[in-house]
């Protein structure tokens, strides 16, 4: 069983369901998905700054795992294109964490453009390293990572993995955290990350890999013999339709 922890923000819930659909389609091994939703984290304040509600909760994974074994953390605005077990098989016990070591300057000054969560897209050291983390939860270097520590350490310290000696940070191939809109289209991308905004937002409707994303969105709403748009209509207007039927009886 591959334990996966996914950062969840209810303001863009669809991306979480698309990620799950992509996992169900591509994974050859059983996996578990634990959403890092603030409601289930005992009052932990996961949004001290930043644009999403899981900016800090990703660093709770070793504690949630009881400081045992390995686990994968993923931002929810990702989509798997290859088997997650390929990534899982890269585990190396000599490292405390393993990440894609991005080294880039953003091409966009804003992200989530045209949405209520539009924000500045600033450059900073090790940007997006923490959006996909292979955690060696039992590594001695991670023993101090807990809610109290995470709540007080601050964003730059955490997202740059400053509690670790650099030799304890292993590297994952870039195809496992392909930054859509920041990197050129790569047909071999194993996991794509809609870091600027997912195709569910109007601005990013035609972004790279959007056809696959929309296909998974429809798949997540699949009911045999039913059309997704009609199901959505009934869900949105169901109470009204029920009351009309009751009146006509």
FENJOJO-V732669 format. One record per residue. SS is DSSP state (2 for helix, 1 for strand, 0 for the rest). Layout:
SS ; SS
This chain:
0 ; 1 ; 1 ; 1 ; 1 ; 1 ; 1 ; 0 ; 0 ; 2 ; 2 ; 2 ; 2 ; 2 ; 2 ; 2 ; 2 ; 2 ; 2 ; 2 ; 2 ; 2 ; 2 ; 2 ; 2 ; 2 ; 0 ; 0 ; 0 ; 0 ; 1 ; 1 ; 1 ; 1 ; 1 ; 1 ; 0 ; 2 ; 2 ; 2 ; 0 ; 0 ; 0 ; 0 ; 0 ; 0 ; 0 ; 0 ; 0 ; 0 ; 0 ; 0 ; 0 ; 0 ; 0 ; 0 ; 2 ; 2 ; 2 ; 2 ; 2 ; 2 ; 2 ; 2 ; 0 ; 0 ; 0 ; 0 ; 0 ; 1 ; 1 ; 1 ; 1 ; 1 ; 1 ; 0 ; 0 ; 1 ; 1 ; 1 ; 0 ; 0 ; 0 ; 2 ; 2 ; 2 ; 2 ; 2 ; 0 ; 0 ; 0 ; 0 ; 0 ; 0 ; 0 ; 0 ; 1 ; 1 ; 1 ; 0 ; 0 ; 0 ; 0 ; 0 ; 0 ; 0 ; 0 ; 0 ; 0 ; 1 ; 1 ; 0 ; 0 ; 0 ; 0 ; 0 ; 0 ; 0 ; 1 ; 1 ; 0 ; 0 ; 0 ; 0 ; 0 ; 0 ; 0 ; 0 ; 2 ; 2 ; 2 ; 1 ; 1 ; 1 ; 1 ; 1 ; 0 ; 0 ; 0 ; 2 ; 2 ; 2 ; 0 ; 0 ; 0 ; 0 ; 2 ; 2 ; 2 ; 2 ; 2 ; 2 ; 2 ; 0 ; 2 ; 2 ; 2 ; 2 ; 2 ; 0 ; 0 ; 0 ; 0 ; 0 ; 0 ; 2 ; 2 ; 2 ; 1 ; 1 ; 1 ; 0 ; 0 ; 2 ; 2 ; 2 ; 2 ; 1 ; 1 ; 1 ; 0 ; 0 ; 1 ; 0 ; 0 ; 0 ; 0 ; 0 ; 0 ; 0 ; 1 ; 1 ; 1 ; 0 ; 0 ; 0 ; 0 ; 0 ; 0 ; 0 ; 0 ; 2 ; 2 ; 2 ; 0 ; 0 ; 0 ; 0 ; 0 ; 2 ; 2 ; 2 ; 2 ; 2 ; 2 ; 2 ; 2 ; 2 ; 2 ; 2 ; 0 ; 0 ; 0 ; 0 ; 0 ; 0 ; 0 ; 2 ; 2 ; 2 ; 2 ; 2 ; 2 ; 2 ; 2 ; 2 ; 2 ; 2 ; 2 ; 2 ; 2 ; 2 ; 2 ; 2 ; 2 ; 2 ; 2 ; 2 ; 0
